[in-house]
Amino acid sequence: MMEASYCLCGQPYDPNTFMIQCDACKDWLHSSCCNFQEHLAVEIDAFHCPRCVPLYGPSIFKTYKNWHRHDYWDENSSTKPVQTGTAVFIRELRARHFCCEGDVVLHMRGQQLTDVFLQQNGFNNPVVIDSKDGLDMTIPPDNFSLYDVEAFVGGDMIIDVIDVTRQTDIKMKLNDYVEYYNSLNRTRVFNVVSLEFSNTGLAPLVEAPLVARRLDWANTVWPRDFPIMKPQVQKYCLMSVKDSYTDFHIDFGGTSVWYHVLRGEKIFYFIKPTPANLTLYQQWMTSTNQSETFFGDQVDQCFKCTLRQGQTMLIPTGWIHAVLTPIDSLVFGGNFLHNINIPMQLM
């Protein structure tokens, strides 16, 4: 039956391309042919194609039944716990009390933060630098926007996007995300934290702080003529709207992180990588009710640290952390391995 149904473009049904069926005429359409974005499909109760809209009206969206579950449409949710990332979760997170950052976060000037300093004193705590002065870091100007990101990277690039309130991953074109980010009537919270741009036109505009570059094994150890390319993890662009939330995690592969807020603000919730905390973290990661359990409640201490516009942070290996975005933000960062925390990197 599908072979007889054709898209507006005249092409037949394609099982390898996202298509949506009109609930009125039953024809299948490519999303690009009817200006429909794939991530909206889960919210549609009845889809009407452009040809049927004059007769049947616009598409009908499902009515939200709750604001505390990943399934907005669960009619039996009233007695179920709050889940991570939802509107209720974010409101409760903002009202929580945490330990003071001063107990674990070091504040330094860029001139002080050198590889020699870290080799001699250790790289065991997150470090915040208020100004980029002395960091020997390359960052775009303050007026750099997401439109500029799109221009340098390419709007047709398919990027990974986190649907925060549902805690699921979706795919979008960069230009669609930029349009969403700059819109005034957002109904969803979408977060981009994994746009690696080393092989794009944006790459020359961003260089990690000198201390990170000097420590990074990808720069100091990886042979230039090695047939395998070095890992592309040194340059990330993070584009986050208000109320974006990334749950507790340890950065991949035992890497450390550098992180610069070009615009906006980020709130970090840090947990020390002690043996006891790492054991609890592993148990939480494998639990069946992970999305209903705030990991900060499972440990003795959870520290809150706000990283503001113009500040830079270095996070050492193994630190467990979650991140809340209180206002729309644009951040640049990267990951690196080094000689200082080898035992922790191997864990």
Secondary structure as GFF3:
##gff-version 3
##sequence-region A 1 347
A	DSSP	three_ten_helix	2	4	.	.	.	ID=ss1
A	DSSP	beta_strand	19	21	.	.	.	ID=ss2
A	DSSP	beta_strand	28	30	.	.	.	ID=ss3
A	DSSP	three_ten_helix	31	33	.	.	.	ID=ss4
A	DSSP	three_ten_helix	38	43	.	.	.	ID=ss5
A	DSSP	beta_strand	44	46	.	.	.	ID=ss6
A	DSSP	alpha_helix	53	56	.	.	.	ID=ss7
A	DSSP	beta_strand	60	61	.	.	.	ID=ss8
A	DSSP	alpha_helix	87	95	.	.	.	ID=ss9
A	DSSP	beta_strand	99	100	.	.	.	ID=ss10
A	DSSP	three_ten_helix	101	103	.	.	.	ID=ss11
A	DSSP	beta_strand	106	108	.	.	.	ID=ss12
A	DSSP	alpha_helix	115	121	.	.	.	ID=ss13
A	DSSP	beta_strand	127	129	.	.	.	ID=ss14
A	DSSP	alpha_helix	146	153	.	.	.	ID=ss15
A	DSSP	beta_strand	158	163	.	.	.	ID=ss16
A	DSSP	beta_strand	168	173	.	.	.	ID=ss17
A	DSSP	alpha_helix	174	181	.	.	.	ID=ss18
A	DSSP	beta_strand	190	196	.	.	.	ID=ss19
A	DSSP	three_ten_helix	203	205	.	.	.	ID=ss20
A	DSSP	alpha_helix	210	215	.	.	.	ID=ss21
A	DSSP	alpha_helix	217	220	.	.	.	ID=ss22
A	DSSP	beta_strand	236	240	.	.	.	ID=ss23
A	DSSP	beta_strand	244	249	.	.	.	ID=ss24
A	DSSP	three_ten_helix	252	254	.	.	.	ID=ss25
A	DSSP	beta_strand	256	271	.	.	.	ID=ss26
A	DSSP	alpha_helix	275	285	.	.	.	ID=ss27
A	DSSP	three_ten_helix	290	292	.	.	.	ID=ss28
A	DSSP	three_ten_helix	295	297	.	.	.	ID=ss29
A	DSSP	beta_strand	303	308	.	.	.	ID=ss30
A	DSSP	beta_strand	312	315	.	.	.	ID=ss31
A	DSSP	beta_strand	320	336	.	.	.	ID=ss32
A	DSSP	alpha_helix	342	345	.	.	.	ID=ss33
###
